[in-house]
């Protein structure tokens, strides 16, 4: 496969990355086209074309973000109340109008770190190379962006006070941070974990049963799992370089997890949508 054919294979992924970073599908097309021109102008073979294209595309996005003249916040909010219908539809295909307004309040490095890590699952070592930062600094940028976004949104809870997405996100946070006691609180006593054949082939367990055993398995784990929607259900997924590999399908009752199914069926993975809180991204 020559580089042009391989570029076309990566084009949809690059458009998703650029679209979510920039919030403008037309500008994303322009950036990806520029990346293609730079690839053709490069001398010699490129060893890791996927990584090279991701780096070039993201740095082009970063340059565009830095070149933008920021509008006063009042004007940004006023413009959002009366959007052009066609522009709104295009924007909704990338990050959604509401989340886009929030992303516009981040600095360019914060925005890039947040989108690449939280939306596409890129490791901080890779993000650091793109931003010219250390992995620790890149992690702080994403954390700062996450804090700004969470402070700008108000969770909508179900009448019983436990929205499913909140339970899923609380579970992921407890797992990543090694909060064993919190995991026990979030798990039903008879909780079950099962994996389908495709997920088991990728290394997930076939069967775990009981609160203590499930909490032990997840304690300090799930670092590459991110919040998603599968259809209308709040779930999580193991995402590697922007592609979902395994869905963590949660069953929740009265604020406790009763079952987690690891699922890797391609038809299901195709329906995964990233989210931040309740916002689809």
CORCOR-V709205 format. One record per backbone hydrogen bond with DSSP energy under -1.0 kcal/mol. NH is the residue of the N-H (numbers start at 1). CO is the residue of the C=O. Records with the same first field share a line. If there is no record, write none. Layout:
NH = CO  CO
This chain:
6 = 2
7 = 3
8 = 4
9 = 5
10 = 6
11 = 7
14 = 10
15 = 11
16 = 12
17 = 13
18 = 14
19 = 15
20 = 16
21 = 17
22 = 18
23 = 19
28 = 24
29 = 25
30 = 26
31 = 27
32 = 28
33 = 29
34 = 30
35 = 31
36 = 32
37 = 33
38 = 34
39 = 35
40 = 36
41 = 37
52 = 48
53 = 49
54 = 50
55 = 51
56 = 52
57 = 53
58 = 54
59 = 55
60 = 56
61 = 57
62 = 58
63 = 59
64 = 60
65 = 61
66 = 62
67 = 63
76 = 72
77 = 73
78 = 74
79 = 75
80 = 76
88 = 84
89 = 85
90 = 86
91 = 87
92 = 88
94 = 91
95 = 91
96 = 91
100 = 96
101 = 97
102 = 98
103 = 99
104 = 100
105 = 102
106 = 103
111 = 107
112 = 108
113 = 109
114 = 110
115 = 111
116 = 112
117 = 113
118 = 114
119 = 115
120 = 115
121 = 117
122 = 116
127 = 123
128 = 124
129 = 125
130 = 126
131 = 127
132 = 128
133 = 128
138 = 134
139 = 135
140 = 136
141 = 137
142 = 138
143 = 139
144 = 140
145 = 141
146 = 142
147 = 143
148 = 144
149 = 145
150 = 146
151 = 147
161 = 158
167 = 163
168 = 164
169 = 165
170 = 166
171 = 167
172 = 168
173 = 169
174 = 170
175 = 171
176 = 172
177 = 173
179 = 174
180 = 178
183 = 179
184 = 180
185 = 181
186 = 182
187 = 183
188 = 257
191 = 188
192 = 258
193 = 208
194 = 260
195 = 206
196 = 262
200 = 196
201 = 197
203 = 200
204 = 199
208 = 193
210 = 191
211 = 189
214 = 210
215 = 211
216 = 212
217 = 213
218 = 214
219 = 215
220 = 175
221 = 218
225 = 222
226 = 237
228 = 235
229 = 273
230 = 233
233 = 230
235 = 228
236 = 248
237 = 226
238 = 246
239 = 224
240 = 243
242 = 120
243 = 240
245 = 238
246 = 238
247 = 263
248 = 236
249 = 261
251 = 259
253 = 256
256 = 253
257 = 186
258 = 251
259 = 251
260 = 192
261 = 249
262 = 194
263 = 247
269 = 265
270 = 266
271 = 268
272 = 269
273 = 229
275 = 227
276 = 279
279 = 276
281 = 274
